[in-house]
Amino acid sequence: MHLSFPGKAWGKAYSHYTPMTMWRSIITGTGSYIPTEVKTNQDFTAHKFYTEDKAPINSPTEVIVEKFRKITGIAERRYVEDTLTTSDIATIAAERAIQNSAIDPETLDYIIVAHNFGDVVKGTFQSDAVPALASRVKHNLKIQNPGCVAYDLLFGCPGWIQGMIHADAFFKAGLAKKALVIGAETLSRVIDSYDRDSMIFSDGAGAAVVEYTEVPEDGSGMLASCTLSHSVQEAYFINMDKSYAPGYDAGIRYIKMKGRKVYEYAIKLVPEAMKSCLDKAGIDIKDLKKAFIHQANEKMDESMIQALYKLYDLPQAPDNIMPMSIHYLGNSSVATVPTLYDLVRSGKDERHKLHTGDVILFASVGAGMNINAICYRV
């Protein structure tokens, strides 16, 4: 049998062949606000600390503070100026992300602000979240478009990542094509200075512009996500409660944390969620370039990244895979991951660089207890 081919016509047809494309959520701009007031560990040596049972901790405060540094890795943290609130610094981070992305803010379909305590004015203890912080940010940005929907997200420290997952879901449902996702917190306004854990917390804001864009199959964007909530025994591992100081006003509540329980929960379950996310995306662990993990505790983060690699029967994580900012920025809750990503993405972290095509993970854990992760290709 003689077989014939269409010759030039066949070749011409194939010359117009294009690789498969798909739509993905892509971060097109980032911004952050790092407060200017530096609070060092030395500043806490004048404090008097008490236990949960209101018993004084009689160890010298210098010893308490140094033990804290060795466990958490925190040497200093940042507090906002007295005149600023959470919505103020969220706005600053948002403006920077919008400028970095070069979008017209009037084209935004959603503004999602993740936080936990609303605006707490310096010198007060009342949380103010009416109107929503997202509405305040939209107001501050002077966005006129009523189709730009602004809402808040309370999800503990994983709030910013969950906001990114929300935006991706809206995009895939055909409800939007452009969103601004912000994580902002001023934890310095809700801490109990008589509690050792108060040294962990800090303030800050990070933001990202996310757009739904058609890209090659091997192009940039969100590849997969994973979210978990454990709210039975774990629900009150992080909560609001009265001061540890004897005789203090029991009507005022501060952020409290059962540190050991949070640590044990995180190092067991966060690595499993990260693995689930990577596997869902079809990514080999050996192709992972960076892991942006919530900056809660240096020892805990190091344990989580090592546990992730052990789940793949690998002896240890590669060097320099996990950027860290906790040493000088502390734990700013929902702001830690977007702030850290902005620092690396903008070239402000000398130890860590990102390149086009790099596969990275975002992961967080916090009050609820909630865990989430995103696998993303730069």
PyMOL commands that set and color helices and strands:
alter all, ss='L'
color gray80, all
select helices_A, chain A and resi 8-15+41-44+61-72+86-101+105-107+133-140+159-172+187-189+196-199+259-281+285-287+298-311+326-329+333-345
alter helices_A, ss='H'
color red, helices_A
select strands_A, chain A and resi 21-33+37-40+76-79+110-114+149-153+178-186+203-216+221-229+238-241+254-257+288-293+359-366+370-377
alter strands_A, ss='S'
color yellow, strands_A
deselect
rebuild
show_as cartoon
